[in-house]
Structure formats: structure tokens, C-alpha cells
Amino acid sequence: MSSAKPAYTASGQRGFTLLELMVAISITAVIGLISSIILSTMIDNHSQVQTQQKALAQLERTLQILRDDLEQMVMRPVIKTIFNDENFVPDVDQSQLLSDGANIEFSRYSRYPTATQIQKRLSRVRYQLDGEQLVRESIAVATPASNQNWQRLELLQQVQRLQWEFLYDRWESYLLQGTKYPKAVRVSIETQRWADISLVASISGADL
């Protein structure tokens, strides 16, 4: 019985059989497939890391803006004027801080640099949900008219819950009427990416 002999070239050197060529091609194809999968995974992981970093930076920016606004909140009590009688008792100006537990509006000091100094002026700020977007709106006057335009800044997306709470003797989910201003404000935010975020800021401008 004759056995298969290896193929030789014209120069006398052994060549590749068809089977060996097929095996070599298969190995190359498998290596190429594995390399492609690894590269695709690396690209996906890099993209996910970038997305996570971008979302974290957006969250940090939002919390910084919130803290800055709340810590610059201004509370001005109603004071006695010449039109009040001698029995007048200073009260809380309820229009300074407005909230229904989900939205909030208040006055704050804003700094404006001039040629010689930095001036402080009162402005109004409000936070609210527009669909699933956390939106900050502001206007550079203390008492805006209804026809004036507010500046809009979109802070966070995919927000599922926004809640404001106020510290008196204890935390309340609404503003107490006819009493002193709250000592602090707590905002709780829940998004699809971040389960529960809370920020507490003292109200330094409050009449405590």
C-alpha cells in the first residue's frame, strides 16, 4: 500500500499541502476574530468610561451651582415703616422664599465686577423640573415683572424625583407659614443613573 508523500517544489524543498494551508488560514481567521472582539470591547469600555466621567462632571457642576445659590440666599424680614402703628411686629416676607416641595424660588446675592470694585446685587433664582430635566432659571432683578425673560440653564437629564425640605426645629417637606425662615435647605435628587443624591446648605442670610 502506498502512503501519501509530502509535496515538493521544483527546487526540491517541501511545500504545504492543502490541509496545512486550510489549517493555517483557519488559525489566522480565529486570531483575527479574537483580536477584533478584544478591540471592540476595549472601545466600548473606553466609551462607557467617558460617558460615566461626563455624567459625573455634570453632577458635580449641578451640585456646585445648587450649593452656591442656596448659600447666597437672602432673607429680608418685613420691617416697620411710618405707615405701621406702634403694635406692628416684624414678620417674615413670604415672597422671599417660595416652594411647593418640588420647585423652589428665592432671592440671592450675585456679584458683579466693576472697574473699581465688586458689587452685590439681588437676583431671583428658581429650580424646577421640565419633564425629566432639572432646570435653573435666573433673572438679575429682585422683583421681576411678569413680562421679563429669565435666563435658562439645563443642569441634569433623566431626573425622576426632585424634592426640597426645610429645617425649622425639624425637617419639613413644605414651608411653614407665619414663622421664621428655615435654617437650612435640603434638596434630594433621583435620576436613572444616580439613585439618591442629597445636598444640605445652611441659609446664612436668614433672620434666625
C-alpha positions as CSV (number, residue, x, y, z in Angstrom):
1,M,0.0,0.0,0.0
2,S,1.5,3.4,-1.0
3,S,1.4,6.2,1.5
4,A,0.8,10.0,0.7
5,K,4.1,11.7,0.2
6,P,4.8,15.4,1.1
7,A,4.6,17.8,-1.8
8,Y,8.0,19.2,-3.1
9,T,8.7,22.2,-5.1
10,A,10.8,22.3,-8.2
11,S,13.8,23.2,-6.1
12,G,13.4,20.1,-4.0
13,Q,12.0,21.9,-0.9
14,R,8.9,20.6,0.8
15,G,5.7,22.7,0.2
16,F,2.4,23.0,2.0
17,T,-0.4,20.5,1.5
18,L,-3.9,21.7,1.0
19,L,-4.8,20.6,4.6
20,E,-1.9,22.5,6.1
21,L,-2.9,25.6,4.2
22,M,-6.6,25.3,5.4
23,V,-5.4,24.9,9.0
24,A,-3.1,27.9,8.7
25,I,-5.9,30.0,7.2
26,S,-8.4,28.9,9.9
27,I,-5.9,29.8,12.7
28,T,-5.3,33.2,11.2
29,A,-9.1,33.8,10.9
30,V,-9.6,32.8,14.5
31,I,-6.8,35.1,15.7
32,G,-8.3,37.9,13.6
33,L,-11.8,37.4,15.1
34,I,-10.4,37.3,18.7
35,S,-8.4,40.5,18.0
36,S,-11.5,42.2,16.6
37,I,-13.6,41.2,19.7
38,I,-10.9,42.4,22.1
39,L,-10.6,45.7,20.2
40,S,-14.3,46.2,20.1
41,T,-14.6,45.5,23.8
42,M,-11.8,48.0,24.6
43,I,-13.5,50.7,22.5
44,D,-16.8,50.0,24.2
45,N,-15.2,50.1,27.7
46,H,-13.5,53.4,26.8
47,S,-16.7,54.9,25.6
48,Q,-18.5,53.8,28.8
49,V,-15.8,55.3,31.0
50,Q,-16.0,58.6,29.1
51,T,-19.8,58.6,29.4
52,Q,-19.5,57.9,33.1
53,Q,-16.9,60.7,33.6
54,K,-19.1,63.2,31.7
55,A,-22.1,62.3,33.8
56,L,-20.1,62.6,37.0
57,A,-18.7,66.0,35.9
58,Q,-22.3,67.2,35.1
59,L,-23.5,66.1,38.5
60,E,-20.6,67.8,40.3
61,R,-21.3,71.0,38.4
62,T,-25.0,70.9,39.3
63,L,-24.3,70.4,43.0
64,Q,-21.8,73.2,43.0
65,I,-24.3,75.6,41.4
66,L,-27.0,74.5,43.8
67,R,-24.8,75.0,46.8
68,D,-23.6,78.4,45.7
69,D,-27.2,79.6,45.1
70,L,-28.5,78.3,48.4
71,E,-25.7,79.7,50.5
72,Q,-26.2,83.1,48.9
73,M,-29.9,83.1,49.6
74,V,-31.1,86.4,51.1
75,M,-33.9,86.7,53.6
76,R,-35.4,90.1,54.3
77,P,-38.0,90.5,57.1
78,V,-40.9,92.9,56.8
79,I,-39.8,95.9,58.8
80,K,-41.7,98.7,60.4
81,T,-42.5,101.7,58.3
82,I,-44.1,105.1,59.1
83,F,-47.4,103.6,57.9
84,N,-47.4,100.9,60.6
85,D,-48.8,101.5,64.1
86,E,-46.8,101.0,67.3
87,N,-48.2,97.5,67.7
88,F,-46.5,96.3,64.5
89,V,-44.5,93.1,64.8
90,P,-41.8,92.4,62.2
91,D,-42.9,89.4,60.2
92,V,-41.5,87.1,57.5
93,D,-41.7,88.2,53.9
94,Q,-43.2,85.1,52.4
95,S,-42.4,86.2,48.9
96,Q,-38.7,85.9,49.5
97,L,-38.8,82.1,49.5
98,L,-41.4,80.1,47.6
99,S,-41.7,76.4,47.3
100,D,-44.2,73.6,46.9
101,G,-41.8,70.9,47.8
102,A,-41.0,70.1,44.1
103,N,-40.0,73.6,42.9
104,I,-38.3,76.5,44.6
105,E,-37.8,80.2,44.0
106,F,-35.8,82.7,46.1
107,S,-33.6,85.8,46.1
108,R,-29.8,85.6,46.2
109,Y,-26.9,87.9,46.2
110,S,-25.0,87.9,42.9
111,R,-21.6,89.5,42.4
112,Y,-20.9,91.9,39.5
113,P,-17.4,93.2,39.0
114,T,-17.0,96.9,38.1
115,A,-13.9,99.0,37.2
116,T,-13.3,99.7,40.9
117,Q,-15.0,97.0,43.0
118,I,-17.2,94.0,43.0
119,Q,-20.8,95.0,43.6
120,K,-23.5,92.8,45.2
121,R,-27.0,92.9,43.7
122,L,-30.1,90.9,44.4
123,S,-31.4,88.5,41.8
124,R,-34.1,85.8,41.7
125,V,-33.4,82.1,41.1
126,R,-35.7,79.2,40.7
127,Y,-35.3,75.5,40.2
128,Q,-37.9,73.2,38.6
129,L,-38.4,70.0,36.6
130,D,-39.2,70.4,32.9
131,G,-40.2,66.9,32.0
132,E,-37.2,64.9,33.2
133,Q,-34.8,67.9,33.1
134,L,-33.6,69.8,36.1
135,V,-33.7,73.5,35.1
136,R,-32.3,76.6,36.7
137,E,-33.8,79.9,35.8
138,S,-32.4,83.3,37.0
139,I,-33.0,87.0,36.4
140,A,-30.9,89.9,37.6
141,V,-33.6,91.8,39.5
142,A,-35.0,91.4,42.9
143,T,-38.6,91.8,41.9
144,P,-39.1,90.7,38.3
145,A,-42.1,91.7,36.2
146,S,-44.3,89.1,34.6
147,N,-43.1,90.0,31.1
148,Q,-39.4,89.9,31.8
149,N,-37.3,87.0,30.5
150,W,-35.5,84.6,32.7
151,Q,-32.2,83.0,31.8
152,R,-32.5,79.2,31.5
153,L,-29.8,76.7,32.3
154,E,-30.4,72.9,31.9
155,L,-28.5,71.1,34.6
156,L,-29.4,67.4,34.7
157,Q,-31.3,64.9,32.5
158,Q,-33.3,61.9,33.3
159,V,-34.4,63.2,36.7
160,Q,-37.1,61.1,38.2
161,R,-37.6,63.0,41.5
162,L,-36.8,66.4,42.9
163,Q,-37.7,67.2,46.5
164,W,-37.0,70.3,48.7
165,E,-37.1,70.2,52.5
166,F,-36.7,72.9,55.1
167,L,-35.1,72.8,58.6
168,Y,-37.0,74.6,61.3
169,D,-37.0,72.7,64.6
170,R,-37.1,69.6,62.4
171,W,-37.1,68.9,58.7
172,E,-40.4,69.8,56.9
173,S,-41.4,69.0,53.4
174,Y,-43.1,72.4,53.0
175,L,-42.6,76.0,54.1
176,L,-44.2,76.9,57.4
177,Q,-46.3,80.0,57.1
178,G,-46.2,82.9,59.6
179,T,-43.0,81.8,61.2
180,K,-39.2,82.3,60.9
181,Y,-37.3,81.4,57.9
182,P,-35.8,77.9,57.7
183,K,-32.2,77.5,59.0
184,A,-31.2,75.1,56.2
185,V,-32.5,73.7,52.9
186,R,-32.1,70.1,51.7
187,V,-32.6,69.1,48.1
188,S,-32.9,65.4,47.1
189,I,-32.5,64.3,43.5
190,E,-33.0,60.9,42.0
191,T,-32.0,60.1,38.4
192,Q,-31.8,57.0,36.2
193,R,-28.0,57.0,36.7
194,W,-27.8,58.2,40.3
195,A,-30.1,56.5,42.8
196,D,-30.3,59.2,45.6
197,I,-28.4,62.4,45.9
198,S,-28.8,64.9,48.8
199,L,-27.4,68.3,49.4
200,V,-27.8,70.3,52.6
201,A,-27.0,74.0,52.7
202,S,-27.4,76.4,55.6
203,I,-29.1,79.7,54.9
204,S,-26.6,82.2,56.1
205,G,-28.7,85.2,55.1
206,A,-31.7,84.0,57.1
207,D,-33.2,86.0,60.0
208,L,-32.5,83.4,62.7
